[in-house]
Amino acid sequence: MEVELKLLLAPADNDQLLRHPLIAAHAGAPVRTRQLTARYFDTPDLHLLHHGAGLRVRKVDGEWIQTMKAGGSVQSGLHSRNEWEGPVDRPWPRLGRLRKLIGDAPRWLDLLAAPELKQRLEPLFVVDVQRHSWDLEVDGNKIELVLDHGHIERHGHRAPLNEIELELKDGNPASLFAFALQLHEQIPLRLSNINKAERGYMLVRQTGTVPYRAKALELPADATLAETLPAVLGNCLQQIQRNENAVIDGDDAETLHQMRVGVRRLRSALKLFESVAPCPPALLEDVGWLGAELGAARDWDVLLTSTLARVQVSPGGKTGLMDLQALALAAAQAKRREAAQALLSPRYTHLMLALGSWMLQAAPGLQGSAAKFSRQTMQDLHKSLLKRAGRMDDSDPAGVHRTRIAAKRARYALEFFHSLYRSNGARAYLKTLAATQEQLGRHNDLVVADKLLRELAQQHPQAEGAIHFARGYLLAQQATQSTDLAAIRNELHAQRLPHKARPA
């Protein structure tokens, strides 16, 4: 299993990295420099990609080396993948030799057994880089540090490439984060959650990034807390980081929404494990900062795309409402740019690296089973939710909001632990929590919209008439279409927790 941390840096900072005293202090030999050219292979219908594998042939010191990487995971920039590598006598894959390297791994042998795979393989793109590499020893951990500078090419189209790889040869994966944090103190870095093969496939498919939604987390019935903490937090971090590039480079409101959901899930997860693995206050503060940056942008998106759409044209015509929508659009775009700058900031990179490091160090010391922990946790969350629901009142928006947050926390927790429970009971409870969250969310959207519209009125007094009309319309709608809090309360009280976990 290959374990490495990938980081991006600006080409202008390469010389500073090459001369960095931290590298000199830990390198056992001078830097090695090589030119590497690799061809990546797949079928026209991308058989390998769709099954989570990548296949390349690269020339190294006059010898052809074929490599297949497959499976694994990415958590906070830490890539863990199966890797099989060996020499071949030509710049084309030898599938027979690859099968021998794979040995007894049915999933990957079946992948290579696809009909006429040998005949259908073709080179899809080329990765050409100048590689600088060092062998480091850091506090007893052996790490290979690589700087790759070059490009990925497909039919004459090139994408620049400038990245660092920290590969763990022997030792603790947390050492990769610790070393990266030290580098980041002097050189601005960004975590990378996609590898060279994924970048190449983006050229092949001519696609950018799309919204990434959280994947269902499957915990084994006998999972320990030591296994569960990194699995849960890693699932949240994956959702955050897989939407990162799209938020920075794109304008799809859904990518921002999904990244914000990932941060909310992360905050809920950290709260869940607070009693057994308290997160350092500085990290919690930075997670809160990230949530606020994304939340501000998301609130304007909701106002623009959802809430204002409820406002019917005023008797004075469409002009005023169109002007209001234009002002909201400008504000939403400005907040989106601010969110993107937050993701490009050193603070964000430090947060992701520090979270990855803390997670790997905190998990091994945890004792107990995930099943027992989840049962107690869900009981506590359910009790808190009923208490909040009992205090809801139409005249107290803050109390309604607190109930919504309690429903959201219970929902996220059960989504993390759902595989430990009988599916029917878990699905019914999740359905109720999701409905509660949605109904109370509509109520909250109107409260937030009124706040944002008041801000617009202060900034743009010339649009006061249209803004005043929109505020009045939404407030009237809130009064005439109020959420039935009593019905929500009764539905929550009627629910029973999925009480029987699978035997652990």
C-alpha positions in Angstrom: 0.0 0.0 0.0 1.4 3.3 -1.1 0.8 6.2 1.4 1.6 9.7 0.3 0.6 13.3 0.9 0.2 15.5 -2.2 0.7 19.3 -2.1 0.5 22.0 -4.7 2.9 25.0 -4.8 3.5 27.9 -7.2 6.3 27.3 -9.7 7.8 30.6 -8.5 8.4 28.9 -5.1 10.3 25.9 -6.5 13.8 27.5 -6.0 12.9 28.2 -2.4 11.9 24.6 -1.8 15.1 23.3 -3.4 17.2 25.5 -1.0 15.0 24.9 2.0 17.1 24.3 5.2 14.5 21.8 6.5 15.2 19.5 3.6 19.0 19.9 4.0 18.7 19.0 7.7 16.9 15.7 7.1 18.3 14.6 3.7 20.9 11.8 3.7 22.2 12.6 0.2 22.0 15.4 -2.4 18.9 15.9 -4.5 18.4 13.5 -7.4 17.1 15.1 -10.7 15.5 13.1 -13.5 13.3 13.7 -16.5 10.3 11.3 -16.4 7.8 10.7 -19.1 4.8 8.4 -18.4 2.0 7.2 -20.7 -1.3 6.4 -19.1 -3.4 3.6 -20.6 -7.1 2.8 -20.6 -9.8 1.6 -23.0 -12.0 4.0 -25.1 -14.8 3.5 -22.6 -12.5 4.1 -19.6 -12.8 0.6 -18.1 -9.9 1.1 -15.7 -11.1 4.5 -14.5 -14.6 3.3 -13.8 -13.2 0.5 -11.6 -10.9 2.8 -9.6 -7.6 1.9 -11.2 -4.9 3.7 -13.2 -2.2 2.1 -15.4 0.9 3.7 -16.7 4.3 2.8 -18.3 7.1 5.1 -17.5 10.8 5.2 -18.6 13.2 5.4 -15.6 16.9 5.4 -16.2 16.5 3.8 -19.6 14.2 1.1 -18.3 10.4 0.8 -18.9 8.4 0.4 -15.6 4.7 -0.4 -15.6 2.6 0.6 -12.6 -1.0 0.0 -11.7 -2.6 1.8 -8.7 -6.0 0.9 -7.6 -8.5 1.3 -4.8 -7.6 3.0 -1.5 -8.8 6.3 -0.2 -7.9 10.0 0.1 -8.3 11.7 3.5 -7.1 15.3 4.0 -4.7 15.0 1.1 -3.3 11.7 2.3 -3.5 9.2 -0.6 -3.5 5.5 0.3 -3.6 3.2 -2.7 -2.7 -0.4 -3.7 0.3 -0.3 -6.0 1.9 -3.0 -8.2 5.0 -2.1 -10.1 7.6 -3.9 -12.2 9.8 -3.7 -15.3 8.6 -4.4 -18.9 10.5 -4.7 -22.1 8.5 -2.1 -24.1 6.6 1.2 -23.7 3.3 -0.7 -23.5 1.7 -2.7 -20.6 2.3 -6.4 -20.1 -0.9 -7.6 -18.5 0.4 -11.1 -17.8 3.3 -9.7 -15.7 0.9 -7.4 -13.9 -1.4 -10.3 -13.0 1.6 -12.1 -11.4 2.4 -9.0 -9.3 -1.2 -8.7 -8.2 -1.2 -12.3 -7.0 -4.3 -13.3 -4.9 -6.5 -10.2 -5.2 -9.7 -11.3 -7.0 -11.1 -7.8 -7.4 -8.1 -6.5 -9.4 -7.6 -9.8 -11.3 -11.2 -9.6 -12.4 -10.6 -6.1 -13.6 -7.8 -7.3 -15.9 -9.9 -10.3 -17.1 -12.3 -8.0 -19.0 -12.9 -9.3 -22.5 -10.3 -8.2 -25.0 -8.7 -5.8 -22.5 -5.3 -6.2 -24.1 -6.5 -5.3 -27.5 -8.6 -2.4 -26.3 -5.9 -0.6 -24.3 -4.6 2.7 -25.8 -2.5 5.6 -24.5 -4.8 8.4 -23.4 -2.4 11.0 -22.1 1.3 11.7 -21.2 2.7 13.1 -18.0 6.1 14.7 -18.6 7.9 16.1 -15.5 11.3 17.1 -14.2 11.6 15.3 -10.9 13.7 16.4 -7.9 13.7 13.8 -5.1 15.3 13.4 -1.6 15.3 10.6 0.9 14.6 12.1 4.3 14.7 10.7 7.8 12.5 12.7 10.2 12.2 11.6 13.8 12.8 8.0 12.8 10.3 8.1 9.9 11.6 7.5 6.4 10.0 9.8 3.8 10.7 10.4 0.1 10.1 14.0 -0.9 9.5 14.6 -4.6 9.0 17.9 -6.5 7.5 17.4 -9.9 7.4 20.3 -12.4 6.0 19.8 -15.9 2.8 19.1 -17.7 0.1 16.6 -18.7 -0.7 16.4 -22.4 -3.5 15.0 -24.4 -3.7 15.6 -28.2 -1.7 18.8 -28.0 -3.7 20.2 -25.0 -1.5 20.7 -22.0 -2.3 21.2 -18.3 0.6 22.5 -16.1 1.7 20.4 -13.2 3.7 21.6 -10.1 3.4 19.5 -7.0 5.1 18.0 -4.0 4.7 14.3 -3.0 5.7 13.2 0.5 5.7 9.3 0.4 6.0 7.3 3.6 8.6 4.6 3.2 8.6 3.6 6.8 7.0 5.0 9.9 3.9 6.9 11.0 1.7 8.6 8.5 1.2 11.6 10.9 4.9 12.4 10.2 3.9 13.5 6.7 1.5 16.1 8.0 4.0 17.3 10.6 6.7 17.8 7.9 4.3 19.5 5.5 3.2 21.9 8.3 6.8 22.9 8.8 7.3 23.5 5.0 4.0 25.5 4.9 5.4 27.9 7.5 7.7 29.4 4.8 6.2 28.3 1.5 2.5 28.7 0.7 1.1 25.2 -0.1 -2.2 23.7 -0.9 -3.4 20.1 -0.3 -4.1 18.1 -3.4 -6.9 15.5 -3.4 -6.4 14.4 -7.0 -3.5 12.6 -8.5 -1.8 12.8 -11.9 -4.0 10.2 -13.4 -7.2 12.0 -12.3 -5.8 15.2 -13.8 -5.1 13.4 -17.0 -8.6 12.0 -17.2 -10.0 15.5 -16.7 -8.3 16.3 -20.0 -9.6 13.2 -21.7 -13.2 13.8 -20.6 -12.9 17.6 -21.0 -14.7 18.1 -17.7 -14.1 20.2 -14.7 -15.2 19.5 -11.3 -18.9 18.8 -10.4 -20.6 18.9 -7.0 -19.4 16.1 -4.7 -21.9 14.7 -2.3 -21.0 12.7 0.8 -20.6 9.0 0.2 -22.4 6.5 2.5 -20.1 5.4 5.3 -20.0 1.6 5.9 -18.6 0.6 9.3 -18.1 -3.0 10.1 -20.3 -4.4 12.9 -17.3 -4.9 15.2 -15.7 -1.5 14.4 -13.7 0.1 17.2 -13.7 3.7 18.1 -10.0 3.9 17.0 -11.2 2.8 13.5 -14.4 4.9 13.5 -12.9 8.3 14.3 -10.7 8.6 11.2 -13.4 6.9 9.1 -16.0 9.5 10.0 -13.8 12.5 10.0 -12.2 11.4 6.7 -15.6 11.0 5.1 -16.4 14.7 6.1 -13.0 15.9 4.9 -13.4 14.1 1.6 -16.7 16.0 0.9 -15.1 19.3 1.8 -12.0 18.9 -0.3 -13.6 17.3 -3.3 -15.6 20.5 -3.8 -12.7 22.8 -3.2 -11.5 23.3 -6.8 -15.0 23.9 -8.1 -15.7 26.6 -5.5 -12.4 28.3 -6.3 -12.7 28.1 -10.1 -16.4 27.7 -10.9 -19.7 29.4 -10.2 -22.0 26.4 -9.5 -24.0 27.2 -6.4 -24.4 23.5 -5.6 -20.6 23.0 -5.2 -20.5 25.7 -2.5 -23.5 24.1 -0.9 -21.9 20.7 -0.8 -18.7 22.1 0.6 -20.6 23.9 3.3 -22.6 20.7 4.1 -19.2 18.9 4.5 -18.0 21.5 7.0 -21.3 21.2 9.0 -20.9 17.5 9.0 -17.3 17.9 10.2 -18.4 20.2 13.0 -21.1 17.7 14.1 -18.6 14.8 14.0 -16.1 16.7 16.1 -18.9 17.4 18.6 -19.9 13.8 18.6 -16.4 12.6 19.6 -15.7 15.5 22.0 -16.0 13.3 25.1 -13.4 10.8 23.9 -11.2 12.8 21.6 -11.6 16.6 22.2 -10.4 18.6 19.3 -7.8 21.3 20.1 -9.5 24.7 20.5 -7.4 26.3 17.8 -8.6 23.8 15.2 -12.2 24.2 16.3 -11.8 28.0 15.9 -10.4 27.5 12.3 -13.3 25.1 11.4 -15.7 27.7 12.7 -14.0 30.3 10.5 -14.2 28.1 7.4 -17.9 27.5 8.1 -18.6 31.2 8.5 -16.8 32.0 5.2 -18.8 29.4 3.3 -22.0 30.2 5.1 -22.0 33.8 4.2 -21.7 33.0 0.5 -24.3 30.2 0.7 -26.8 32.5 2.4 -26.7 34.9 -0.5 -27.0 32.0 -3.0 -30.2 30.9 -1.2 -31.6 34.4 -1.2 -30.9 34.8 -4.9 -31.9 31.4 -6.3 -34.6 30.4 -3.9 -36.1 33.0 -1.5 -36.4 35.9 -3.9 -38.1 33.6 -6.4 -41.1 33.5 -4.0 -41.7 37.3 -4.4 -44.3 38.1 -7.0 -44.0 41.2 -9.2 -45.2 44.3 -7.4 -48.0 46.4 -8.8 -45.3 48.9 -10.0 -44.0 46.4 -12.5 -40.9 44.1 -12.9 -38.2 46.8 -13.0 -37.8 47.2 -9.3 -37.6 43.4 -8.6 -35.1 42.9 -11.4 -32.9 45.7 -10.0 -33.1 43.9 -6.6 -32.1 40.6 -8.1 -29.2 42.3 -9.8 -28.0 43.7 -6.5 -28.4 40.3 -4.8 -26.5 38.7 -7.7 -23.6 41.1 -7.2 -23.5 40.5 -3.5 -23.6 36.7 -4.0 -20.7 36.8 -6.5 -18.7 39.0 -4.1 -19.2 36.6 -1.3 -18.3 33.7 -3.6 -15.0 35.4 -4.4 -14.3 35.9 -0.7 -15.0 32.2 0.0 -12.6 31.2 -2.8 -9.9 33.5 -1.4 -10.4 31.8 2.0 -9.8 28.4 0.4 -6.6 29.7 -1.2 -5.3 31.2 2.0 -2.5 29.7 4.2 -5.0 29.4 7.0 -7.1 26.9 5.1 -4.1 24.7 4.1 -2.9 24.8 7.7 -6.3 23.7 8.9 -6.5 20.7 6.6 -3.0 19.6 7.4 -3.5 20.1 11.2 -6.8 18.2 11.1 -5.2 15.3 9.3 -2.3 15.2 11.7 -4.5 15.4 14.8 -6.9 12.8 13.6 -4.1 10.2 13.0 -2.6 10.9 16.4 -5.9 10.9 18.4 -7.4 7.7 16.9 -5.0 5.1 18.2 -5.6 6.0 21.9 -9.4 5.4 21.7 -10.9 2.4 23.5 -14.3 0.7 23.1 -16.7 -0.3 20.3 -18.4 2.0 17.8 -21.7 0.2 18.4 -21.8 1.0 22.1 -20.6 4.5 21.6 -23.2 5.1 18.8 -26.1 3.8 20.9 -25.3 6.2 23.8 -24.7 9.1 21.5 -28.0 8.6 19.6 -29.9 8.4 22.9 -28.4 11.7 24.1 -29.0 13.4 20.8 -32.6 12.2 20.6 -33.3 13.4 24.2 -31.8 16.8 23.3 -33.9 17.1 20.2 -37.1 16.4 22.0 -36.2 19.0 24.6 -35.5 21.6 22.0 -38.7 20.7 20.1 -40.8 21.1 23.3 -39.6 24.7 23.6 -40.3 25.8 20.0 -42.6 28.8 19.6 -43.6 30.9 16.6 -42.5 34.0 18.4 -39.0 32.7 19.0 -37.1 32.2 15.7 -33.9 31.4 17.7 -35.6 28.5 19.4 -36.9 27.1 16.1 -33.4 27.4 14.7 -31.9 25.5 17.7 -34.4 22.7 17.1 -33.3 22.5 13.5 -29.7 22.3 14.5 -30.5 19.5 17.0 -32.3 17.6 14.2 -29.4 18.1 11.9 -26.9 16.8 14.4 -29.0 13.7 15.1 -29.3 13.1 11.4 -25.6 13.4 10.7 -24.8 11.1 13.6 -27.1 8.4 12.4 -25.8 8.8 8.8 -22.3 8.2 10.2 -23.4 5.1 12.2 -26.3 3.8 10.1 -24.5 0.6 9.1 -24.5 -0.5 12.7 -28.3 -0.5 12.9 -31.1 -2.4 11.3 -31.8 -0.6 8.1 -35.6 -0.3 8.4 -35.5 1.6 11.8 -32.6 3.8 10.7 -34.3 4.7 7.4 -37.6 5.7 9.2 -35.8 7.8 11.8 -33.6 9.5 9.1 -36.7 10.3 7.0 -38.3 12.1 9.9 -35.2 14.0 10.8 -34.7 15.1 7.1 -38.3 16.3 6.9 -38.0 18.2 10.2 -34.8 19.8 9.0 -36.3 20.8 5.7 -39.5 22.3 7.2 -37.6 24.3 9.8 -35.0 25.3 7.2 -37.6 27.0 5.1 -38.5 29.0 8.1 -34.9 29.9 8.7 -34.4 30.9 5.1 -37.0 33.7 5.5 -35.3 34.9 8.7 -31.9 35.1 7.0 -33.4 36.7 3.9 -34.9 39.5 5.9 -31.5 40.1 7.5 -29.7 40.2 4.1 -32.3 42.5 2.6 -31.9 44.9 5.4 -28.1 44.9 4.7 -28.9 45.6 1.0 -31.1 48.5 1.9 -28.4 50.1 4.0 -25.8 49.7 1.1 -28.2 50.7 -1.7 -30.7 53.3 -0.5 -31.8 53.9 -4.1 -33.4 50.4 -4.2 -35.2 50.9 -0.8 -38.6 50.7 -2.4 -38.1 47.3 -4.1 -36.3 46.0 -1.0 -39.1 47.2 1.3 -41.7 45.5 -0.9 -39.8 42.2 -1.0 -39.3 42.2 2.8 -43.0 42.8 3.3 -44.0 40.2 0.9 -41.7 37.5 2.5 -42.8 38.5 6.0 -46.5 38.2 5.0 -45.7 34.8 3.4 -44.1 33.7 6.6 -47.2 34.7 8.6 -49.7 33.1 6.2 -47.7 29.9 5.5 -46.2 29.4 8.9 -44.6 26.0 9.8 -46.8 23.7 11.9 -44.5 23.4 14.9 -47.0 21.3 16.9 -47.1 18.7 14.1 -43.4 18.6 13.9 -43.2 18.2 17.7 -45.7 15.4 17.7 -44.0 13.6 14.9 -40.6 13.7 16.7 -42.2 12.3 19.9 -43.8 9.5 17.9 -40.4 8.4 16.6 -38.4 5.7 18.2 -34.7 5.3 17.8 -33.4 2.3 15.9 -32.6 0.4 19.1 -31.1 -2.9 17.9 -27.6 -2.7 16.5 -26.2 -5.7 14.7 -24.2 -8.0 17.0 -20.7 -6.8 17.4 
